[in-house]
Amino acid sequence: MKRILLSSCLLAILAACSTVPPDTGAPGAAAPAAPEPNIAELPLVVPPLESMRDTPPRGLSGKFQQASWAALPGWRGDGLDHVWKAFINNCKGLMRPVSGSLAMQARATPRVWQPVCAAAQQSGLPVDAAGEPVRRFLEQHLSPWRLLDATGKPAQNTVTGYYEPLVRASRKRGGNYQWPLYSAPDDLLTIDLGAVYPELAGKRVRGKLAGKRVVPYDTRAEIAASPDRQPPVIAWVDDPVEAFFLQIQGSGRAQLPDGSTIRLAYADHNGRPYKSIGQWLAQKGEITLAQASMQNIKAWAKNNPSRVQEMLNANPAMVFFNEEPIRDPELGPKGSYGIPLIGGRAVAIDTAFVPLGAPLYLSTTHPASSQPLARLVFAQDTGAAIKGAARTDFYWGFGDEAGAMAGRMKQRGEMWVLWPKQAGAPSAR
């Protein structure tokens, strides 16, 4: 049945396709694309409510129970640092026009947020506001709604962590700089199945044209084995494992030999399933699963340079990047919501339960600890492994310390959605 649906969808979409995008030439350093306007650098514009188009509601699997602010564990202890900057940026995303496309992830209903974002625009609070002024605004305009599971009990689930790593790289290949990070290839097709079948909303297929057929896109091994057909290279990294883990995180920063730093932001991927190189090493008897840390994998690669590509090829998935300038060091890469993430204030969620753009209150514990970690965050990202009610991936920010925290993060947590008063339960479009 899935094959039939997929074939029908591909035929419908490809009927309008007559050419493959032309090859841009021999592989080499990719010319930086003209950067898209960064929403964080634009002013907040709140349109009149009557001008805002509405679209049919998107169903949420999550159930919600209204709560009081006093019910949030540790609410008074959250200093709300960086929250106002994140809140204003989040409003910029909420006030964007709604497309109604079922191929997009569910997002918080913009019309119910219009009065709140208008009040934020008129509040006079500076962008670096924190503490009690921000708390008063939130308590005045929002209400907490506890997320419940399918049985009606408070949803509890795993909270993991991710971060933005730093690698050393060069725009030219040479010396230690031998490991490429690619921009998206011209022949990569991304097909939104939800455009034809609403029940497949959010599902995408990636591939390429081979004559008149759509076939799976090349694996990591096939890309590495075809230097004449490789995608354009943005930068060459000096450590294969660092380059690999940057792909796992989905974005990162690269420090160039002249001391400047660029961001490598997620652009796309080849559609192949992810496979763990740590598990591959364990299956080969090279290390045990308990030893499969980034440090031990790097040590194995250093001791087995002739087998590094073999190890990397065990994972057929390949991530492609866009180059972006870094203007505000506090801001991380853009998440699935198109908003730059702020360390400690952004999370990835399952949009079947919580819509993108919703402020949340997360109650969990610090990595490998029972010390409470309770704070306001924003649902601004998604992840293939982030599935289920209250399943959360906590964005720790940039650098080695953030990486150490993210690597140890595997806690239990629960959440409350913070929703405009008088708007009823959380909803999505």
C-alpha positions, -999 to +999 in steps of 0.1 A: +000+000+000+028+024+009+046+017-024+013+023-043+007+056-025+043+067-031+043+057-067+010+076-074+024+107-056+056+107-075+038+104-108+015+133-099+044+155-089+068+145-116+043+150-144+052+187-143+090+180-143+108+181-177+144+188-169+170+182-142+187+213-128+219+218-147+253+208-133+272+238-120+305+225-129+334+206-113+332+201-075+351+226-055+345+253-029+309+263-029+303+300-034+285+314-004+248+320-013+233+353-007+220+351+029+182+351+034+170+378+057+174+367+093+141+370+111+160+379+143+173+411+126+139+423+114+115+444+134+084+428+149+054+436+128+020+427+141-007+429+114-043+439+123-063+409+134-089+414+107-062+411+080-048+378+093-059+348+072-070+317+090-068+281+078-085+249+090-073+236+124-047+210+126-055+182+151-031+177+180-028+143+197-019+159+230-046+166+256-043+197+278-055+205+314-055+242+325-032+249+355-021+279+376+013+296+375+018+284+411+015+248+399+047+252+378+076+237+397+103+263+403+086+290+383+096+318+406+132+306+405+136+310+367+154+343+361+140+344+326+173+356+311+172+358+273+134+350+274+123+383+262+146+383+231+134+348+224+097+358+230+100+387+205+117+365+179+090+339+184+063+365+178+080+374+146+075+338+135+039+336+148+030+367+128+042+353+095+014+345+070-001+310+073+003+289+042-021+262+052+002+236+036-002+202+052+034+194+042+045+218+070+048+210+106+019+221+128+024+256+142+007+276+170-025+293+158-013+329+148-047+346+153-049+338+190-014+351+195-020+384+177-032+403+208-003+390+229+023+399+203+007+433+199+010+438+236+046+427+235+053+451+207+038+480+228+053+469+262+084+491+260+105+463+274+141+463+261+153+433+242+175+422+271+147+424+297+146+396+323+133+388+357+101+403+372+091+426+343+090+397+319+073+375+345+045+400+351+039+403+313+037+365+309+014+360+339-008+388+327-013+375+291-007+337+292-021+307+311-003+273+316-019+241+302-004+208+314+003+183+286-014+150+292-009+116+276-035+095+258-049+082+291-054+117+305-025+115+329+004+141+330+027+132+302+062+123+311+089+114+287+126+114+279+145+147+277+177+146+257+201+174+246+218+188+215+242+217+208+261+236+182+296+222+178+327+240+166+351+225+140+383+237+124+380+240+087+394+256+055+378+266+023+407+248+004+416+212+007+452+206+019+472+194+049+450+182+076+419+196+060+407+165+041+371+159+052+344+177+032+311+193+043+288+197+014+261+221+003+229+206-011+234+191-045+215+204-075+200+171-084+185+164-050+147+161-052+126+167-021+090+156-025+063+166+000+038+136+002+013+157+021+008+179-009-011+151-025-022+129+005-031+149+036-028+118+058+009+119+050+013+155+061+049+163+071+063+132+052+089+138+026+108+116+001+142+125-012+158+111-043+170+120-078+160+115-114+175+086-133+161+090-168+124+091-162+125+074-128+130+087-093+155+067-074+170+070-039+197+096-036+233+084-033+245+070+001+275+085+019+297+057+004+285+064-031+291+102-027+327+095-014+334+071-042+324+095-070+347+126-068+336+138-102+299+139-091+302+151-055+281+181-043+299+215-039+321+217-008+316+245+016+346+237+037+372+210+045+375+199+081+406+187+098+390+158+117+367+132+102+349+124+135+343+160+143+328+165+108+306+134+113+293+146+147+286+180+133+263+163+108+246+144+136+239+177+154+226+191+121+245+224+122+276+240+137+303+266+134+335+264+115+366+284+125+387+292+094+425+296+093+422+334+093+404+332+127+370+340+112+340+318+120+311+308+098+279+289+106+271+257+087+233+255+090+213+225+081+201+226+045+189+191+036+199+154+037+201+125+013+170+107+027+189+077+039+184+062+074+209+071+101+232+042+113+254+045+143+292+042+137+296+034+174+274+003+169+294-006+137+327-005+156+312-027+183+299-052+158+334-053+143+348-060+177+369-028+176+353-013+208+324-022+231+292-003+230+300+011+265+332+026+250+314+042+220+320+078+230+331+106+207+366+105+223+371+068+218+358+069+182+383+097+175+411+076+191+402+046+169+401+068+138+436+082+146+449+047+151+432+033+119+435+061+093+431+037+064+397+025+077+382+059+086+361+061+054+350+025+058+338+035+093+320+066+081+304+047+052+286+025+078+262+054+081+245+059+047+229+092+058+245+125+046+236+160+058+240+190+035+246+226+048+241+263+040+268+288+049+255+317+071+273+346+088+273+349+125+262+384+136+248+377+171+269+351+190+240+345+214+218+332+186+223+296+173+212+280+141+176+283+129+154+254+140+125+239+121+104+270+129+128+292+111+138+311+143+174+312+155+177+291+187+189+305+220+209+282+243+188+270+272+156+286+258+148+264+228+137+228+225+127+203+198+093+186+202+069+163+185+044+186+166+018+159+168+014+169+204+028+205+207+027+231+179+059+249+168+060+284+181+044+276+215+062+288+247+065+259+271+075+254+307+098+224+310+104+205+343+132+180+342+166+175+359+202+185+349+222+159+330+231+127+350+217+144+381+187+148+403+192+186+404+160+203+391+161+220+357+128+240+353+125+268+329+106+285+302+115+274+267+102+277+232+091+249+208+112+259+178+127+227+165+119+191+156+139+159+153+134+124+137+139+108+171+117+133+190+084+114+190+057+112+217+039+133+243+065+154+263+094+139+244+119+168+243+154+177+229+169+205+249+192+229+230+222+237+252+238+263+230+273+265+215+307+250+223+324+223+242+306+229+276+273+228+259+284+196+241+294+180+274+259+188+289+241+176+258+260+144+257+250+134+292+214+146+290+189+117+292+164+127+319+127+124+325+106+155+321+071+170+318+058+202+302+031+228+303+021+248+272+018+286+279-011+298+259-030+332+255-057+338+281-093+336+268-081+316+238-091+282+251-068+251+249-037+251+227-044+247+190-025+245+158-027+254+121 
